[in-house]
Amino acid sequence: MDETIERRKESGMTKREHTALAGVSAPTMTAFERGETTLSLTKAFDILRVVGLMDEPAAAGAQERFLRESIQRWQSLIKDLAANSPARFPDGYYRADYCFTGDLKTPTAREFEDMLREVSYTKYTGWPVFMFMTREETRPSEVDGAIETWLPPSEIAERSFDDAAHCDFWRGVPSGRMFLIRGYKEDGQETFPAGTVFDATLPIWRLGEILMHASNLAQLLAKRDPFPLTVKMRVLYTGLRGRQLKSWANPLAGLIMEGRPSRSDEVLLETEVSVEDIKEDLAAVVTPLVSQLFERFDAESVSYDFVKSEVLKLTKARF
């Protein structure tokens, strides 16, 4: 533990940055530094790997490196912003990354950007994930072989929207790896304080959007049939502690969730699913993920039928 802390200090990394790059929670990092034996080996290895004290497996390491590079890139963009800037997501955020396993093409950065543009033509919501802007100051650009977009707050650029839910950063590389970080739409409302509400339907739409983005991109990246390709996706939700689960964005949906304010601050959702399964029954993929998320609020598991009805609205862009 001492060597880990020493290496972190030598690199100029803060404890908060170390925690983010390792993909663990603040309590987990504290438990690691105290030497608590209840910590899982997987999380301990993630913490050690960031400071070079653990070798990465070649197969899994590529996505982990991409994730850390993406977080570091985002941190470099926000480092000079005010502490309360919405682009820092002071009340929490969700972060998603995905990659493919299977037989893929090897496009150039420019060809990959064209693929992402083509995928963006299909919009499911008013502010879709992996937003592809066209204005010169916000359109995607190539940085060190990656295609990325950062939507800065109004303190940097004049924009119509200036809340955390519209200060996206996303990044992708031609090997089919994608990363997105975004604040919560709930935190930009005037009817309740930021950090107090977690909507019950928005996660269904966003998880569905991310998976459909992956399946649509797979159509373009696959060398042959895209259906056998596998999508590995992770979504981390932060800033949950004290939030109440409510049907806010879609109050007429008929979903009544009961539960207590979340006592956990974070939850990591993971899935590995074929493109065929996403195309055939997206609701079946999303339902267990949303149910796991709602457990943090001591709420009942959401039904497959309800998720299916929301997915149908999503795919038909009926909001």
C-alpha positions in Angstrom: 0.0 0.0 0.0 2.8 2.4 0.9 4.5 1.9 -2.5 1.2 2.5 -4.3 0.8 5.8 -2.5 4.4 6.8 -3.1 4.1 6.1 -6.9 0.9 8.1 -7.0 2.6 11.1 -5.5 5.7 10.7 -7.7 3.4 10.8 -10.8 1.6 14.0 -9.5 -1.7 12.1 -9.4 -4.3 12.9 -6.8 -6.1 10.3 -4.8 -9.3 11.3 -6.6 -7.7 10.9 -10.0 -6.3 7.5 -9.0 -9.7 6.4 -7.9 -11.3 7.4 -11.2 -8.6 5.8 -13.3 -8.9 2.5 -11.4 -12.7 2.5 -11.8 -13.3 2.0 -8.1 -15.3 4.0 -5.5 -13.7 6.3 -3.0 -14.5 3.9 -0.1 -12.8 1.1 -2.0 -9.7 3.2 -2.4 -9.7 4.0 1.3 -10.2 0.3 2.2 -7.2 -0.5 0.0 -5.0 2.0 1.6 -6.0 0.7 5.1 -5.0 -2.8 4.0 -8.5 -4.2 4.6 -8.7 -7.9 3.6 -12.3 -7.7 2.5 -11.3 -6.0 -0.7 -11.6 -8.2 -3.8 -8.4 -9.1 -5.8 -9.9 -7.6 -9.0 -10.3 -4.2 -7.5 -6.9 -4.3 -5.8 -5.3 -5.2 -9.1 -7.1 -2.3 -10.8 -5.7 0.1 -8.2 -2.2 -1.4 -8.6 -2.3 -1.4 -12.4 -2.8 2.4 -12.6 0.6 3.0 -10.9 2.4 0.3 -12.8 2.5 -2.3 -10.0 0.5 -4.9 -11.9 1.0 -6.2 -15.5 -2.1 -6.0 -17.7 -3.3 -9.2 -19.5 -2.9 -8.6 -23.2 -6.5 -9.4 -24.1 -8.3 -7.4 -21.5 -5.6 -4.7 -21.2 -6.5 -2.9 -24.4 -9.9 -1.8 -23.3 -8.6 -0.9 -19.8 -5.9 1.3 -21.3 -8.4 2.9 -23.6 -10.7 3.7 -20.6 -7.9 5.2 -18.6 -6.6 7.3 -21.6 -10.2 8.5 -22.1 -10.6 9.6 -18.5 -7.2 11.3 -18.5 -8.1 13.1 -21.7 -11.4 14.3 -20.1 -9.5 15.4 -17.0 -7.1 17.4 -19.1 -10.0 19.3 -20.6 -11.7 20.2 -17.4 -8.6 20.9 -15.2 -8.8 24.7 -15.5 -12.5 25.0 -15.0 -14.1 26.4 -11.9 -14.7 23.9 -9.1 -18.5 24.2 -9.5 -18.5 24.1 -13.3 -21.2 21.9 -14.7 -18.7 20.3 -17.0 -17.0 18.8 -13.9 -20.3 17.0 -13.0 -20.1 18.1 -9.3 -23.3 16.2 -8.4 -22.4 13.0 -10.2 -22.3 11.4 -13.7 -22.7 8.3 -15.7 -19.8 6.9 -17.7 -20.0 4.2 -20.3 -17.5 2.3 -22.4 -17.9 -0.5 -24.8 -15.8 -2.6 -27.2 -16.3 -5.5 -29.6 -14.9 -9.1 -29.9 -15.0 -10.7 -33.3 -13.7 -10.1 -36.8 -13.5 -6.3 -37.5 -12.2 -4.1 -40.2 -9.3 -1.8 -39.6 -10.4 1.6 -40.7 -8.3 4.8 -40.7 -9.2 7.5 -38.2 -11.0 9.4 -41.0 -12.9 6.3 -42.1 -13.9 5.7 -38.5 -15.2 9.2 -38.1 -17.3 8.7 -41.2 -18.7 5.6 -39.7 -19.6 7.4 -36.4 -21.2 10.2 -38.5 -23.3 7.6 -40.3 -24.4 5.9 -37.1 -25.4 9.4 -35.6 -28.0 9.9 -38.4 -30.3 7.6 -36.5 -31.5 9.5 -33.5 -33.6 8.0 -30.8 -33.9 11.0 -28.3 -33.5 14.7 -28.5 -30.0 14.6 -27.0 -28.6 11.2 -28.1 -25.5 9.5 -26.7 -22.3 10.1 -28.7 -23.8 13.4 -30.0 -22.3 14.2 -33.4 -22.2 18.0 -33.6 -21.6 20.0 -36.9 -20.6 23.5 -35.7 -16.8 24.1 -36.1 -16.1 24.6 -32.4 -17.9 21.5 -31.2 -17.8 19.0 -34.1 -15.7 15.8 -33.6 -12.0 16.1 -34.1 -9.1 13.6 -34.4 -6.7 13.7 -31.4 -3.8 11.2 -31.3 -5.6 8.8 -33.5 -8.9 9.0 -31.6 -12.1 10.7 -32.6 -13.5 12.9 -29.8 -16.1 15.5 -28.9 -16.1 17.8 -25.9 -19.0 20.1 -25.3 -17.6 22.8 -23.0 -19.6 25.0 -20.6 -20.5 28.6 -21.4 -17.5 29.9 -19.5 -15.5 28.7 -22.5 -17.9 28.7 -25.4 -21.3 30.3 -26.0 -23.9 27.6 -25.9 -27.7 27.3 -25.5 -27.4 24.6 -22.9 -25.1 24.9 -19.9 -26.0 22.1 -17.5 -24.1 18.9 -16.7 -26.4 16.8 -19.0 -25.2 18.8 -22.0 -21.5 18.9 -21.3 -20.7 15.6 -22.9 -17.3 14.2 -23.6 -17.0 11.1 -25.8 -14.1 9.4 -27.5 -13.7 6.5 -29.9 -10.8 4.7 -31.7 -10.9 2.8 -35.0 -10.5 -0.6 -33.2 -14.2 -0.1 -32.2 -13.7 1.2 -28.6 -16.1 3.9 -27.4 -16.2 6.0 -24.2 -18.8 8.5 -23.0 -19.2 10.6 -19.8 -22.2 12.9 -19.1 -24.0 14.5 -16.1 -27.6 13.9 -15.1 -30.5 15.7 -16.7 -32.2 15.7 -13.3 -29.6 18.0 -11.9 -30.4 20.9 -14.3 -34.0 21.4 -13.1 -35.4 24.3 -11.0 -38.2 22.3 -9.4 -35.9 20.3 -7.1 -32.2 20.6 -5.9 -29.4 18.9 -7.8 -28.3 15.6 -6.4 -31.7 14.7 -4.9 -33.6 12.8 -7.7 -32.7 9.9 -9.9 -35.2 9.3 -12.7 -36.7 5.8 -13.2 -37.0 5.8 -17.0 -34.0 7.8 -18.3 -31.6 4.9 -17.5 -33.7 2.6 -19.7 -33.5 4.9 -22.6 -29.8 5.7 -22.2 -28.7 2.0 -21.8 -30.8 1.1 -24.8 -29.3 4.0 -26.8 -25.7 2.9 -26.0 -26.4 -0.7 -26.9 -28.1 0.3 -30.2 -25.2 2.6 -31.0 -22.9 -0.4 -30.6 -25.0 -2.7 -32.7 -25.3 0.0 -35.5 -21.6 0.6 -35.4 -21.0 -3.1 -35.6 -22.9 -3.2 -38.9 -20.2 -0.9 -40.4 -17.1 -2.4 -38.6 -17.8 -6.1 -39.2 -15.8 -7.8 -41.9 -18.6 -10.1 -42.6 -21.8 -10.8 -40.7 -22.1 -8.4 -37.7 -24.5 -10.6 -35.7 -21.9 -12.9 -34.2 -19.9 -9.9 -32.9 -20.0 -9.5 -29.1 -20.4 -6.2 -27.3 -18.8 -5.8 -23.9 -20.3 -2.8 -22.2 -19.8 -1.1 -18.8 -21.7 1.8 -17.3 -20.7 3.4 -14.0 -23.2 5.6 -12.2 -21.8 8.0 -9.5 -23.3 10.5 -7.1 -26.2 8.3 -6.2 -26.1 8.6 -2.4 -29.2 10.4 -1.0 -31.0 10.5 -4.4 -34.7 9.3 -4.5 -35.9 7.2 -7.4 -38.8 8.9 -9.1 -40.7 8.8 -12.4 -39.8 12.3 -13.3 -38.9 12.4 -17.1 -41.9 10.2 -18.0 -44.6 10.6 -15.3 -47.3 9.1 -17.4 -45.4 5.9 -18.0 -47.4 4.1 -15.2 -44.2 3.1 -13.3 -44.5 3.6 -9.6 -41.2 2.8 -7.9 -41.0 2.6 -4.1 -37.8 2.7 -2.2 -35.5 4.7 0.0 -32.8 7.2 -0.9 -29.7 5.4 -2.2 -27.2 4.6 0.5 -24.6 3.6 -2.1 -22.8 6.3 -4.1 -21.9 4.2 -7.1 -22.9 1.2 -9.1 -21.1 -0.5 -12.0 -23.2 -2.3 -14.6 -21.6 -4.8 -17.0 -22.8 -7.0 -19.8 -21.5 -9.0 -22.7 -24.0 -9.7 -25.4 -24.1 -10.5 -29.1 -25.2 -7.9 -31.7 -27.9 -10.4 -32.6 -29.3 -10.4 -29.1 -29.4 -6.6 -29.1 -31.3 -6.6 -32.4 -33.6 -9.4 -31.5 -34.7 -8.3 -27.9 -33.1 -5.2 -26.6 -35.5 -5.2 -23.6 -34.2 -8.5 -22.4 -30.6 -7.1 -22.3 -31.6 -3.9 -20.6 -34.0 -5.3 -17.9 -31.4 -7.0 -15.7 -29.1 -4.0 -15.9 -31.8 -1.6 -14.8 -33.0 -4.0 -12.0 -29.4 -4.1 -10.7 -29.3 -0.3 -10.7 -32.6 0.1 -8.9 -31.4 -2.2 -6.1 -29.3 0.7 -4.9 -32.6 2.4 -4.0 -34.1 -0.7 -2.4 -36.7 -0.7 -5.1 -38.4 -3.6 -6.7 -37.0 -5.0 -9.9 -38.4 -3.4 -13.0 -40.5 -5.7 -15.1 -39.5 -6.9 -18.6 -42.9 -5.7 -19.9 -42.3 -2.2 -18.7 -38.8 -2.0 -20.1 -40.1 -3.4 -23.4 -42.7 -0.7 -23.6 -40.1 2.0 -23.0 -37.7 0.4 -25.5 -40.5 0.5 -28.1 -40.9 4.2 -27.5 -37.2 4.6 -27.8 -36.8 2.8 -31.1 -39.7 4.7 -32.6 -38.5 8.0 -31.1 -41.9 8.5 -29.5 -41.4 10.9 -26.5 
